[in-house]
Amino acid sequence: MVNIGGYSLYLNCTGHGGPTVVLENGLGDVSTTWSLVQPKISKYAQVCSYDRAYDGFSDRGPIPWTFHQEVFELHQLLRAAGIEPPYILVGNSVGGLLNQLYKNIYPDEVVGIVLVDSTHVDTVMGPGPLRKIADGTPVPMGKTMADAPPPPLTKEEQEIQDRALANVAKQNEAPLPHPYDLIPRENQPVYRWEHSHPKLPPSVPGPQVNWWANEMQQMYLDRQRKVDFYGDMPLLVLAAQDSATNPERLRQVNDMVQMSTNSMLIIDTKADHNIQLTSPDLVVWSIRRVLDTVHSHSKLHDIKE
């Protein structure tokens, strides 16, 4: 548990050597979902997984609860833990979107990215792409607990959280659903504990803003200004089976590949969304390939098998 200014986040770092590999969970997931990947990467470099605020072992954090806030908190966490850049970021689902935003905000700290079936800025949430309902409200940068502490949950919010925790407790009496049943047996009690202790972010006083919509729109506009957004930084995009059958998803992953002139796309037609669980060796191979590319100052396609 690392204190980042009045609240703490859970951090698990193993291995030695740089650049440090930072593993980013999907929405609602916890650090243990990387337990098939992290031990193998720790043989080659320092690798860190963590729980974001409101998830797993970590505490509640400042509000509003935005992508920018989460990226700011990761930056604070790494600094407080003495883990110096540069970093290779590896993110699944929404974690991949956070990887992209981290690179946008702290460009000099990131030397490589592996997107593991990453969320795209055009991802549909509701009747269409979420960014389409952006209202242009400026997104606040990261807040501290001193200037934006979370208020207590309202009675209604507390009841919602209590029902959710009760439902998770019932789920924990049953075997883990697939693909979480692939988590090593010795790590499953840790996963169950992390997963069964979410904290509901409180509502922000005043008019409600869909921050995620505004953030995705902002990222979309930033992306339009330059095709090779990340220059020649190593960027390896992994996509699950949906990309082989869904034309829109295929367009999205191909768009993400175009963010760098030194990139590679791999579609795993047998993997589901959580590739780090269903095809962990592919994720390990991908991270090692980016590590080798960074060390040799070469192109992803030039690295020998």
C-alpha positions as CSV (number, residue, x, y, z in Angstrom):
1,M,0.0,0.0,0.0
2,V,1.6,3.3,-1.2
3,N,0.4,6.6,0.2
4,I,-0.1,9.2,-2.5
5,G,-1.4,12.0,-0.4
6,G,-4.0,11.0,2.2
7,Y,-5.0,7.7,0.5
8,S,-3.2,4.6,-0.6
9,L,-3.1,2.4,-3.7
10,Y,-2.0,-1.2,-3.8
11,L,1.1,-1.8,-5.8
12,N,2.8,-5.2,-6.6
13,C,6.3,-5.0,-8.2
14,T,8.5,-7.9,-9.0
15,G,11.7,-8.5,-11.0
16,H,14.5,-6.2,-11.8
17,G,15.8,-4.2,-14.8
18,G,14.3,-1.5,-17.0
19,P,12.4,-0.1,-18.5
20,T,9.7,-1.0,-15.9
21,V,6.6,-2.7,-17.3
22,V,3.4,-1.3,-15.9
23,L,0.3,-3.5,-16.1
24,E,-3.1,-1.7,-16.3
25,N,-6.4,-3.6,-15.6
26,G,-9.6,-3.4,-17.5
27,L,-12.7,-1.6,-16.0
28,G,-13.7,-3.3,-12.7
29,D,-10.8,-5.7,-12.9
30,V,-8.0,-6.0,-10.3
31,S,-4.2,-6.6,-10.4
32,T,-4.5,-10.4,-9.9
33,T,-5.8,-10.8,-13.4
34,W,-2.1,-10.4,-14.5
35,S,-1.0,-13.4,-12.4
36,L,-0.3,-15.5,-15.5
37,V,1.8,-12.8,-17.1
38,Q,3.6,-10.9,-14.3
39,P,5.8,-13.8,-13.0
40,K,7.1,-14.5,-16.5
41,I,7.9,-10.9,-17.3
42,S,9.7,-10.5,-13.9
43,K,12.5,-12.7,-15.3
44,Y,13.4,-10.0,-17.8
45,A,12.4,-6.7,-16.2
46,Q,10.8,-5.0,-13.2
47,V,7.0,-5.4,-13.7
48,C,4.3,-3.7,-11.6
49,S,0.6,-4.3,-11.3
50,Y,-1.7,-2.3,-9.1
51,D,-5.3,-1.6,-8.1
52,R,-6.8,1.7,-9.2
53,A,-8.6,3.9,-6.6
54,Y,-12.0,2.4,-5.6
55,D,-10.9,-1.1,-6.7
56,G,-9.4,-4.1,-4.9
57,F,-7.1,-3.3,-2.0
58,S,-6.9,0.4,-2.9
59,D,-8.7,3.2,-1.1
60,R,-11.3,5.6,-2.3
61,G,-9.8,8.6,-4.0
62,P,-10.6,12.3,-5.0
63,I,-13.4,13.2,-7.2
64,P,-14.5,13.6,-10.0
65,W,-13.6,10.0,-11.0
66,T,-12.2,10.5,-14.5
67,F,-9.7,8.9,-16.8
68,H,-7.5,11.9,-16.2
69,Q,-7.7,11.4,-12.5
70,E,-6.7,7.7,-12.8
71,V,-3.7,8.6,-15.0
72,F,-2.7,11.3,-12.5
73,E,-2.9,8.8,-9.7
74,L,-0.8,6.2,-11.5
75,H,1.8,8.9,-12.1
76,Q,1.8,9.8,-8.4
77,L,1.9,6.1,-7.4
78,L,5.0,5.4,-9.4
79,R,6.7,8.6,-8.1
80,A,5.8,7.8,-4.5
81,A,7.1,4.2,-4.9
82,G,10.4,5.4,-6.3
83,I,9.8,3.7,-9.7
84,E,11.5,5.9,-12.2
85,P,10.7,6.2,-15.9
86,P,10.9,5.2,-18.6
87,Y,8.0,2.8,-18.7
88,I,6.5,0.2,-21.0
89,L,2.7,0.4,-20.5
90,V,0.5,-2.7,-21.0
91,G,-3.2,-2.3,-20.7
92,N,-6.3,-4.5,-21.2
93,S,-9.7,-3.0,-22.2
94,V,-10.1,0.4,-20.6
95,G,-6.6,0.0,-19.3
96,G,-5.4,0.3,-22.8
97,L,-7.2,3.6,-23.2
98,L,-5.5,4.8,-20.0
99,N,-2.2,3.8,-21.5
100,Q,-2.9,6.0,-24.4
101,L,-3.9,8.9,-22.2
102,Y,-0.8,8.5,-20.0
103,K,1.4,8.7,-23.1
104,N,-0.5,11.9,-24.2
105,I,0.0,13.6,-20.8
106,Y,3.5,12.3,-19.9
107,P,5.0,11.6,-23.3
108,D,8.6,11.5,-22.2
109,E,8.0,8.8,-19.6
110,V,6.6,6.1,-22.0
111,V,8.9,4.2,-24.4
112,G,6.6,1.4,-25.5
113,I,3.0,0.3,-25.3
114,V,1.2,-3.1,-25.6
115,L,-2.5,-2.7,-26.0
116,V,-4.4,-5.9,-25.0
117,D,-7.8,-5.7,-26.7
118,S,-7.9,-2.1,-25.8
119,T,-10.9,0.2,-25.7
120,H,-11.0,2.6,-28.6
121,V,-12.2,6.2,-28.4
122,D,-15.1,5.2,-30.7
123,T,-16.3,2.5,-28.3
124,V,-20.1,2.2,-28.2
125,M,-21.7,2.7,-24.8
126,G,-25.4,3.1,-25.3
127,P,-27.0,4.0,-28.6
128,G,-23.7,5.0,-30.2
129,P,-20.1,6.0,-29.6
130,L,-19.9,7.5,-26.1
131,R,-17.9,10.5,-27.2
132,K,-20.8,11.7,-29.4
133,I,-22.6,12.9,-26.3
134,A,-19.7,15.0,-25.1
135,D,-20.9,18.5,-24.1
136,G,-17.5,20.3,-24.3
137,T,-17.1,20.7,-20.5
138,P,-13.3,21.1,-19.9
139,V,-11.9,18.0,-18.2
140,P,-10.2,18.8,-14.8
141,M,-6.7,17.6,-14.4
142,G,-5.7,15.3,-11.5
143,K,-7.0,16.3,-8.0
144,T,-5.6,15.6,-4.6
145,M,-7.4,14.4,-1.5
146,A,-6.7,17.9,0.0
147,D,-8.7,19.8,-2.6
148,A,-11.3,17.2,-3.8
149,P,-12.1,14.6,-1.1
150,P,-15.0,12.2,-1.9
151,P,-18.1,13.1,0.1
152,P,-19.8,10.3,2.1
153,L,-22.1,8.1,0.1
154,T,-25.7,9.1,0.1
155,K,-28.3,6.7,1.6
156,E,-29.2,5.6,-1.9
157,E,-25.6,5.1,-2.9
158,Q,-24.8,3.1,0.2
159,E,-27.8,0.8,-0.5
160,I,-26.6,0.3,-4.0
161,Q,-23.1,-0.6,-2.8
162,D,-24.4,-2.9,-0.1
163,R,-26.5,-4.8,-2.7
164,A,-23.5,-5.0,-5.0
165,L,-21.3,-6.4,-2.2
166,A,-23.9,-8.9,-1.2
167,N,-24.2,-10.1,-4.8
168,V,-20.4,-10.4,-5.1
169,A,-20.4,-12.4,-1.8
170,K,-22.9,-14.9,-3.3
171,Q,-20.7,-15.1,-6.5
172,N,-17.7,-16.0,-4.3
173,E,-19.4,-19.1,-3.1
174,A,-19.4,-20.5,-6.6
175,P,-16.4,-21.4,-8.8
176,L,-14.9,-18.5,-10.6
177,P,-16.5,-17.8,-14.0
178,H,-14.4,-18.2,-17.1
179,P,-11.8,-16.9,-17.9
180,Y,-11.1,-16.0,-14.2
181,D,-11.0,-19.6,-13.4
182,L,-7.7,-19.6,-15.3
183,I,-6.1,-17.5,-12.5
184,P,-3.6,-19.8,-10.7
185,R,-5.3,-21.6,-7.8
186,E,-2.9,-20.1,-5.3
187,N,-3.9,-16.6,-6.5
188,Q,-7.6,-17.1,-6.6
189,P,-8.2,-16.2,-2.9
190,V,-6.5,-12.9,-3.5
191,Y,-8.5,-12.3,-6.6
192,R,-11.7,-13.1,-4.7
193,W,-10.8,-10.7,-2.0
194,E,-9.9,-7.9,-4.4
195,H,-12.9,-8.4,-6.5
196,S,-15.3,-8.5,-3.6
197,H,-14.3,-5.1,-2.2
198,P,-15.2,-2.5,-4.7
199,K,-16.0,1.0,-3.5
200,L,-18.7,3.0,-5.2
201,P,-17.5,6.4,-6.4
202,P,-19.9,9.0,-5.0
203,S,-21.8,11.4,-7.2
204,V,-20.3,14.9,-7.6
205,P,-22.5,17.8,-6.2
206,G,-24.1,20.0,-8.8
207,P,-24.9,19.3,-12.5
208,Q,-23.7,15.9,-13.6
209,V,-21.2,15.7,-16.4
210,N,-20.3,12.5,-18.4
211,W,-16.6,12.9,-18.0
212,W,-15.7,9.8,-20.0
213,A,-17.6,11.1,-23.1
214,N,-15.7,14.4,-22.9
215,E,-12.4,12.6,-22.4
216,M,-12.9,10.3,-25.3
217,Q,-13.9,13.2,-27.5
218,Q,-10.8,15.1,-26.4
219,M,-8.6,12.1,-27.2
220,Y,-10.3,11.7,-30.5
221,L,-9.6,15.3,-31.5
222,D,-6.0,15.1,-30.3
223,R,-5.6,11.9,-32.4
224,Q,-6.9,13.7,-35.6
225,R,-4.1,16.2,-35.5
226,K,-1.4,13.6,-36.4
227,V,-1.5,10.2,-38.0
228,D,1.7,8.8,-36.5
229,F,0.7,10.2,-33.1
230,Y,3.5,8.4,-31.2
231,G,6.3,8.8,-33.7
232,D,8.3,5.6,-33.9
233,M,7.6,4.4,-30.4
234,P,7.2,0.6,-30.3
235,L,3.4,-0.1,-30.2
236,L,2.1,-3.7,-30.3
237,V,-1.7,-4.0,-30.6
238,L,-3.3,-7.4,-29.5
239,A,-6.9,-8.0,-30.5
240,A,-9.3,-10.7,-29.6
241,Q,-11.5,-12.9,-31.8
242,D,-14.2,-10.2,-32.2
243,S,-11.8,-8.3,-34.4
244,A,-11.8,-11.1,-37.0
245,T,-15.6,-11.0,-37.4
246,N,-16.7,-7.4,-36.5
247,P,-15.8,-4.9,-39.2
248,E,-16.1,-1.9,-36.9
249,R,-13.9,-3.5,-34.3
250,L,-11.3,-4.3,-37.0
251,R,-11.4,-0.7,-38.1
252,Q,-10.7,0.4,-34.5
253,V,-7.7,-1.9,-33.9
254,N,-6.2,-0.9,-37.3
255,D,-6.7,2.8,-36.3
256,M,-4.8,2.2,-33.1
257,V,-1.9,0.6,-35.0
258,Q,-1.6,3.8,-37.0
259,M,-0.7,5.8,-34.0
260,S,3.0,4.8,-34.4
261,T,5.3,4.1,-37.4
262,N,6.8,1.3,-35.4
263,S,3.8,-0.9,-34.7
264,M,2.4,-4.4,-35.1
265,L,-1.1,-5.9,-35.0
266,I,-1.8,-9.4,-33.9
267,I,-5.4,-10.8,-33.9
268,D,-5.8,-13.9,-31.7
269,T,-8.9,-15.7,-33.2
270,K,-9.0,-18.0,-30.1
271,A,-8.8,-15.4,-27.4
272,D,-11.6,-13.6,-25.6
273,H,-11.4,-10.0,-24.4
274,N,-9.2,-10.9,-21.4
275,I,-6.3,-12.0,-23.6
276,Q,-3.9,-12.0,-20.5
277,L,-5.9,-14.9,-19.1
278,T,-6.9,-16.9,-22.2
279,S,-3.6,-16.3,-24.2
280,P,-1.1,-15.3,-21.5
281,D,1.9,-16.5,-23.5
282,L,1.0,-14.2,-26.4
283,V,0.9,-11.3,-24.0
284,V,4.3,-12.3,-22.5
285,W,5.8,-12.6,-26.0
286,S,4.4,-9.2,-27.0
287,I,5.9,-7.5,-23.9
288,R,9.2,-9.2,-24.5
289,R,9.2,-8.1,-28.1
290,V,8.6,-4.5,-27.1
291,L,11.3,-4.7,-24.4
292,D,13.8,-6.1,-27.0
293,T,12.9,-3.4,-29.5
294,V,13.5,-0.7,-26.9
295,H,16.8,-2.2,-25.9
296,S,18.0,-2.6,-29.5
297,H,16.6,0.7,-30.8
298,S,15.1,-1.2,-33.7
299,K,11.8,-1.9,-35.4
300,L,9.2,-4.4,-34.0
301,H,9.3,-6.3,-37.3
302,D,13.1,-6.5,-37.2
303,I,13.4,-8.5,-34.0
304,K,14.3,-12.1,-34.4
305,E,11.9,-14.7,-33.1
